[in-house]
Amino acid sequence: MARIALALLAGLVFGAGIAVSGMINPAKVLNFFDLAGSWDPSLAFVMGGALIVTAIGYRVVLQRPKPLLDETFHLPTARRIDLPLVSGAAVFGIGWGITGFCPGGAVPALGLGQPRALIFVTSMLAGIALARFLRGGLAGRARSRTA
């Protein structure tokens, strides 16, 4: 129960930070990408602040022998830059640039009842389902070739 409560608390703090910083407003995000027009550099400050907090947090937390509510840390082990990583990053960036939403901003916006956020989150979930389906199909074909 403590894990769920702390996860909820962390999500609420994150969502509140996104809302307070204005990152649930797609126009604010899109203005960051509009270098020749109404450029708004505030997103860079939000990202910079998040990067600093994350860097400090990792240094402090990873000095512990294990997390408070789990037996081990679950850190990424992949080190290769491959096609799924690059294509996923490209799709994420293109979607963010077109809509002004990323998952971190869309979910709190969804909680505030923004209709565009509902469209985005629904599309995002459909894309995740499609990617899983395609990945499963490609993995199945690869296994049949090696058998």
Order of alpha helices (4+ residues) and beta strands (2+ residues): alpha-alpha-alpha-alpha-alpha-alpha
